[in-house]
């Protein structure tokens, strides 16, 4: 696939960082195309709907991780 923003080629990735209700989730096993040049990510709209529905309901947590937030 060709990136709509920079014209670079994309590669398949299987992870998404997803914000929902002010909380950050890392969702694995998600089909995505990510531009090798600029990093733009492409997801099918139905995939994003499935992720929202999964996270809105009860879901199994594979593991938790700490994330640092810093300011310049």
C-alpha positions, 0 to 999 in steps of 0.5 A, a space after each residue: 500500500 502507498 501512504 496517502 501523506 508522503 507516498 512511502 510504502 507501508 508494512 503490516 504491523 500487528 499492534 495498536 496504541 488506542 486511547 479510550 475514555 482517557 485511558 491508553 491501551 496496547 492492543 495486539 493482533 490488530 491488522 494495520 498498515 504503517 508507513 515506513 517513511 512517516 509512520 502514518 497508520 491505516 486501520 479498517 473502520 470495522 477494526 476500530 469499531 471492534 476494538 472499541 466494543 472489546 474495550 468497552 466491555 469486560 476483557 482479559 488483560 494480558 499484562 500491564 505496563 508502566 508508561 512515563 509521561 514527560 514534558 519538554 
